[in-house]
Amino acid sequence: MTAPRHDSATPVRDDGLAGRVAVITGGASGIGKALAISFARAGTLSVLGHYPEDPHDVRKAVNEVEAAGGQAVAVDVDVRDPHRTDALAQAAVDHYGRLDIAVAAAGILRRAPLIELSDQAWEDMLSVDLTGVLRTFRSAARVMTGPGAMVAISSIAGGVYGWEDHAHYAAAKSGVLGLCRSLAVELAPRHIRVNCVIPGLIESPQSLDPVNSLGPQGLADAGRLIPAGRVGTADEAARAIRFLAGDDAAYITGQQLVVDGGLTVRWPS
């Protein structure tokens, strides 16, 4: 079964997103890049945060955003450094005059059995995949002056299931849920909504890594277990984030949206 096609020519209702400004960490590839393109179709301006040592060329992401009719600027960011996340948020104000949406899509994935899991590996994972979300949202909250939306990316690993050899990853992704719930309560008086997307098995550079994740064959095998009959696309996960960032989700905050093709509700067989 193939995924439905949604290319740059596909019209998208703007959901009040036209003219809004978003920062996206992890914007050079995967769900982050797909989201920037999806935002472009809705008229949202993007600041793409990318890690300088990421092998994916963020200029290609900017070009794809522009090809979709949008605008984007790229900014170096390391979410382990609060000064860099502050600079990312400020870049939105400097380039576009405001910041309305913050999406924490940066993340790392490393395989490590418990007996081999060092304190340093644990701390590195949490610094990017959990505390990096905190830093991104904290920096954004400092410059947001009106109603806004924040969306973090968790995972079914930790958000729903456990995953052997990935305890540090699952712990970080589980922590993202609690972080978003608490920030949703704290920021509600400022009319800033905070939600979380829990992707299932999504084809991305991260999941295609055969060393630290499932790899191409593992994804193909897993797709046969999913009620939808396939793994998801980065664009499908991105459109769920776009929904939570837009006006159709105006009364939704502190929630988790699972995007998994039915995987987590399938009866074990």
N, C-alpha and C positions, 0 to 999 in steps of 0.2 A: 504494500500500500504506500502511495506517495503522499507527501504533504501538499495541501492546497497552495497554489502559487499566489504570492503577494509581492509584486515587483514595484519598482519605483513609480510606475505609471498608474498604480492602483489608487483611486481617490480615497481619502480618509476624512471623515467628519472631524472637525477640529476639537470638539468637546471643550471649547473654551481655552484651548492650549495655544492658539495663535497669539504670537507676540510675547509669550512667556519665556523665561530664561531658565535653563537647567544646567547644573553641573553633573557630570557623570564620571565617576572614577572607573577605571578599567575600560576606558572608552576606545581603546585601540583594536579590540577584537571581541569575539563572542557576543554575549548578551549586551554588553555595554555598547559596542558598535552598532548592533542591530537596533538598539533603543534610539541612538542618535539619528539613525536613518528614519525610524518610525516617527520620532519627534519632528524631523524635517518635513515629513508629509503633512503634519498637523500645524506647521508654522511656528514651531517652538525653536528658539535659538539655543545652541548647546555650547558648553565649554567642556571639552574632552580631557579629563585627567588621565595621563598615561605614565607608566613607570619607565624611566629612560632605558633600563636594561631589558625591557620587554622586547622580544624578537619581532613582534608585529609592528609594522610601520604605521604610526598614527596618521601620517599624511594620506594614506590610502583611505582611512576612515573619513577624514575631512573631505576628500574628493568625492566619496560616495554620498556623503551628506549633501554636498553642493549639487551633485547629479540628481538628487531627489528633490531639489528646489529649496534646500535649506541653507543655513549658515552655521558654521562651527569654527571655534578656535581651539587649538591644542595647547595644553599646559603641562609641563613636567610635574609629577607629583609622586611622592612616596608616602603612603598613608601611615607609615610608621613614624612620620615626623609631623608633629602638630603645626610647625611653622609652614610646612608645605601645603597642608590642607587649608590653613588660613589663607595662603597665597592663592590657592585654587578658587576659593569662594570669592576673594577680593577681585580676581580676574573677571568674574562674571559682572561685577559692578563696574569695573574699569572699562570693559569692552561694550557692555550692553546697558549699563545704568541701573541694574537691579538683579536680584536673584529670587526666583519663585519656587524652584524645584531642585531637590538634591537627591541623587540616586547613588547609593553605595554598591557598586558592582565589582570593585577590585577584590581579587582573592587569589590565594594560592592553594595548591593541593599536593600533598606529599604522602606517600605510603610509608608507614613505620609501625611494625609490630610493637606491642607494648614493651617487651623486654629490650627492644632496641631504641625505644623512644626516649631521647635525651631531654633534659630540662630545656636546653637551648632550642631544640626543634619544637617543643611544646610552646615555648614563649614566642618564637618566631611566628608560628601559625596563629596564635591568638592575637598577636600584635597587628597582623594584617587583616585576618578574617573577622575578628570581633572588635578589637579596640580601634582598628582602622575605620569601622563603621561609626563608632562613637566620635572619633576625631572629625570625620567628614561631616557628620550632622552637627556637631558642636560648632565647627567653623561656619557652616551654612547658617545656623541659627543666629550667629552674631551679626550677620549682614542682611538677613531677611527683615524687611520692614513692613510687610503686609501679609495677607493670607498666603499660605504655601503648602507644599506637600513634600514629604520625604519618604523614600521607598528603599528598603534594603533587600538584598538577595540572600536568602538562607539556602537550604538544600533539604531534600528528603532524607539525606544522611545527617542525622542529628535533629532535623526538624520533625521527622516522622519515624524513621528507622535508625537502627545502629548499623555500623559498617566496620567489619573486621579490618585491622591494620590501619585504621583511620580515626582512632579515638580523639586525637587532637583536633582534627577537622570537624568531626561530629560535635564535639564539645563547643567549638567556636560557633558553628552554625546554629546549634541549639540556643546558645547565649544571645544570638542576634534576636531571637523571638522575644525574650524577656526584655532586652534593651528597647525594642520598638514599642512594646506594650507600655513600658514606663514612660518613655518619651512622649507617647501619644497623650497620656494623661497630663504630663507636665506642660506640653506645648499647646494643648487645646485652647487655653485662654487667649493665646496669640493667633488662633485660627490656623495653626499649622498642623496638618494631619500627618501621622506617621504609620506606615503599614509595611508589610513584608510579603514578598513573593517567595514561595517554596517551589523551585523547579524540581521536576522529576528527572528522568533521563533525557537530557538535552544534548544534541550533537553540537559540540563546540571544541575549540582547540584543547581545552582542559580535559573534557571527557574522552577525546580521541587519543590522549596520552596513554600508551599501553603499559608504561612503567608505574605511574602513580594513579591511574584510573582504569577504566574498562578497555580502552582501545577500540579500534574499528570492529574487530570480531566480537568483542564483548558487548558492544552496543547492538550489533546485529542480532546476537543471541538474545539479549534482553528485550529487544523490540518484540519478539514473538510472545513474550509474557505479558505485554501491555494490552489492555482491552482495545485501545485504539489501533493496535497492530503495528506500531512503529514507535521509535523515539521521537521526541519533539525537536523543533527547530529553534534556533536562537531568536528568530523573529516572533515565534509564538509566545515565548517567554517575555520578550520585549513588549508585545502588545498588551499583556497583562499588567506590566508595570505602567505603561502609558495610561491604561484605564484608571489605575489607582492614583495617578498624578493629575487626572483631569476632573472636570466638573461632574461627570456622571457618578463619581465616587465622593461627592461633597460631604456625605454624612457617614463615611466609612473611615474609621481610624482605630489603630491598635489591633488590626486584624492580620490574618495570614491567608493568602490565596495560594492554594496548591495547584500547580500547573503540571499535570503528570499523565494525561491521557487515560486516567482511571486506574493507574498502577496501584495506588494505595488503598483502593476500595475493592480490589479483585479478591474473590474467595480463593484461598490457597488450594492448589491442585497438585 
